[in-house]
Amino acid sequence: MPQRPPDRRHSHPTATATTQLRDIRKTLPLRVLSQADWEHWTCRGYVIVRQAVPAANVERLVDLLWRFDDKDPDDPSTWYAPQRRAHKMRELDNTGMLELYNHQFLWDNRMERRIHDTFVDIWDREDLWVTIDRANLNPPVRDRGNGNRDGFIHWDVDTSLRPLPIGVQGVLSLGTQGGDTGGFQCVPSLFEHFADWVRTQPADRDPMHPDMTGLNVVNIDMDAGDLLVFNSLLAHGVRPNHSERRVRMAQYISMHPAQWDNEAERRERIRLWRERDHPRRDAFPGDPREWERHNATTARLTPLGEKLLGLTPW
């Protein structure tokens, strides 16, 4: 059996759930997803909620991300400054990750009722915590003749573990994703037939990167304000941006069952919010400038936001 990789998660598997998300039998009525959406989610491993947040939320966050990254949206010569820190998760290097986690505009989207209700549908429970995650600004690749035009495919979790990890991730698009701008890509057929596929693989297979022989990659198109939610067991990745002058922007938003009894985790979440700091996981290198601490104030939370953080109980 391969060695377990270091903790480099950004889909936040949870130990508090015991039923795989695709096997949940609904007890709560669907709030956002349709029945067809639910069936697609459980079979294909992902679902898209169109216009999950107001357009005004998208516009002000887009402006913030340009300012945060010291880039001018009208001047492509400013788009290619070296990344400030390397990722331990090497495939994330130079993919436009922005180490911004606690700004009011990020929290405004996390606290949108439609976002929470989507994850209520996914988990079949209301008592959820939102992940403290970041954003992305991905300009076109400069040298279209070099590199992997197809991007990468990986899992966010170790698929050799038994029982399999349970987790979910979400991507809120802040602009058009698709075509030559690239964006999210995945392998739904592998998710659907994972158990059968594993039986055909060698015992020492890479548990984080599937052998793509015979597998088809599906490219996902999204518009500004659309939320894509995917199961951690869905093999996925990012296609490079091969457009001429268009950037791709997104915010990562996910939720998982609240862990009110985990006092250490709860206090750390509150500290991150209050001090405008970054999570201490391998996937999150943090901003060496500490821009948020110097340029933002602690986000104001609604009653829902206080519950999503862990400041007040459900």
N, C-alpha and C positions, 0 to 999 in steps of 0.2 A: 504494500500500500504506500502511495507517495506520502512524503512528509506534509503535514498540515502547513499551509503558508502562513505568514505573519498576519496579524489583524490589520487588514487594509480595507475594511468594509466601507461602502458608502450606500448600501441598500438596507442596512440596519436589520439583520435577522433578529428575531426575538425568541427568547426562551420561555416567554409566558404563554405562547400559543402552542397547542399540541396537534391541531388539525391542519393539514395542508390547505392552503387557501382555495385550491381548485376543488377540494372535497367538502367545503362548507355547505351545509344545508340551511338555507335561509330561514330565519325566524322573524327578522324585521322586514317590513315592506321596503322595497326599493325606493330611494329618494331621488336619485339623479340618473342612475343607469336604467335603461330599458331591459326587458327580459332578453331581448336579442343581444344587448351589450353584455349582460351577465353570462350568457352562454358563450359568447366570444371570449370573454375574460377567462372562464374556466377551461376552455378548450385550447385557445391559442396563446394564452399567457399575457395578453395585454388588452387595454381598452383605451379609447380616446373620448374625452369629454370636451365637446366644442364650447368655446366661449365660457370658460370656467371662471374668469375674473373680468371685471369691467375694463373697457379700453383705456380709461384714464389711469388705472393702476399700471397697465403695461407701459404707457407713454412715459410716466414719471420714473419708472424703474429703468427703462432704456436710457433716459438722460443721465440717471445716476451712474449706471455702469460705465458709460463713456467717461464721465468725470473721474470715477474711482480709478480707472485704468490709464488715466492721463492720455487719452486718445481723442482725436478730433473726427467726428463722423464724416466730415466733408473733406478730410485730408488723408488719403490712404497711406501717405508716407509716414504717418504716425502710428499705423496699425501693427507694426512689427517689432516693437521693442522686445528684447529678450525677457523670458519669463523670470520672475524674481526669485523663485526657489524651485528646485527640481522635486519631482514626486518620487516617493518610494515605489509607487505603482507606475512603472515606467511608461506604460502605454498612454498615460494621461499627460505626459510631457508635451508641451506645445499644442494642446487641444483647446486652449482658451479658457481654462478654469480661472475664475476670479475668487480670491480669498476674502469674500465679503459674506458675513453670516448673520448679522443681528440688526441690520439697519431697519428703520421704521417701514420702508417701502417693501422689504422682504416680508416683514411681519404682516403688513396689510394684506398681502396675498394669502399668507398662511391662515389668516383669520377670516377669510371669506367663507360664508356659510356653505356655499356650493362646493368648495374644496373639501371642507370637513365632511359634508354629506356624501361625497363620492367615496371617501375612505370608510365611512360608516357602512356603505353598501358593500365594500370590499371585505371588511373584517366582520360584518354582521354584529357590530357593537358600537356604542357611542363613546365610551371612555377611552379616548385616544390621546397620545402625545404626538406633537409634530416634531420631525427631525430638525436639528439645527444644521442646515446645509447651505450651499453656496450658489453661485451663478456662473454663467459662461458667456464669453464673447469670442466668437471664432471667425476671424477674417479669412478671405480666400488664401489658399496656399500660393506662395510666390513662384515656386518652380514646379510647373505642372508636368515636367518631364521626369521628375524624381519622386521617390517615395512610393507608398502603396496607395494607389488611387481608390482601392476598395475599403480602406480603413481596417478596423480590427473587429474581431468577435471574441467575447469572453463571457464568463459568468462573474457575478459579484460575490459569489459564495463558493465554498469548497464542496463540489458535488460528489466527492468520495465519502463524505460523512453520512452516517446512518444513526438515527433518522436524518433525512435530508433537512437542511435549514429551512426556516419559514420566514419570508420577508418580502418586502415590496418597495418599489421606488417609483417616484413620479417626476415628470419633466414638464414644466410650464413653458410653452413656447412664447417668446417675446417678439417674434417676427415670422415671416414665411420660412418654413423648412421643407425642403424637397427639391428634386431636380438637381441642378448644378450647385446649389448651396449645401448639399449634403444634409446630414442630420442623423436621426435615430434609425438604426437598422437592427433586424433581429431574425431569429430562425424559429418561427412558430411550429414548424413540423417537428423539430427536435423536442420542443416542450411537450407537444401533444403525444409523442411516442418515445419519451425519454427512457422508460423502463425497458422497452424492447431494444432501443439503440445501445444502452449500456451493456446488454448481454453480448453484443457483437464486438465490444472494445477490449483491448488488452488490460490486464490487471494493473499495469503501471501507467495507464493513460494519464494525461494532464487533467487534473480535476477543475482547472480554471479556464482552460481553452480547449474547445472541442476540435476533434479532427473533422474538418469540413467536407471530407470526401463524400460526394453524393447528396450533400445538403444544400438547400436553396435559401438565400438571404432575401428577406423582404424589406424594402425601403419604405419608411413611413413619412407621409406628407402631413404637415401641420401648418396652421395659421396662427397669428398672434392671439394670445388668450386661450389657446387650446391646451388642455392638460392630458398628457399620456401617462398612464399608470401601468407598470409591468411587474410581473412576478420575478422574484430573485432567481428562480430556476429557469428563466427565459434567457438563453444565450443571446447576447446583444452587443452592440458597439456603436461607433460613430463613423460615418462616412466623411471624408475631408470635404471642405468647401472649395469647389473648383469654379466658382462663379468669377466674373470679372471684377465687380466692385460692390458686392453685397456681403454683409456680415450675417452670421447666425447667432442669435442670442437666446438664452433660456435661464430659468430659475429652477433649481431642484427642490421639489416639495414632496415629502412623504409623511405618513403617519403610521403608528404602531400602537398596540395596546399599552395603556398607561401602566406604569410600575410605581404606584404611590408608595408601596412598602420598601422600595429600593431607595433608601434615604441618601446614600452616597451619590447615586445617579441623579436623583432629583435636585440635590444641592448643586451639583456640577452644572446641570442645565440652567439653573437660575443664575449661577455665577457667570456663565457664558453670556447670557442675555444682559445681565446688569453691567458687566465689565466690558462687553463688546469684544469678546475673545473668540478664538477658534477651537473646535473640538480637538482633543488629543488623540487622533487616530492617524494611522499611516497615510491614508488617502488624502488627508488635509494638512498640507505643509504650513499653512498660515501666511500672513502678509508681513514681511520683515519691516515695512513702514509703519505698521499698526495704524493704518489709515482710519479705521472705524473709531478707535479710541480718541483720536485727535480731531476728527471731523464730524462725528455724529453724537447724538445723545441716546440714552437708553430708551428703547422703543416703548411707546404707550400701548398697553394691552387692553383689549375689550374683555368682558367677562369670559367669553369663549377663549380668547387668547390666554388668559390666566390659567384656564384648565388645560389648554393644549401645551403650555410650558411645564406645568406641574406646580405652579404657584398656589393654586387652590384645587381642592379635590373635585372629582366628578360626583 
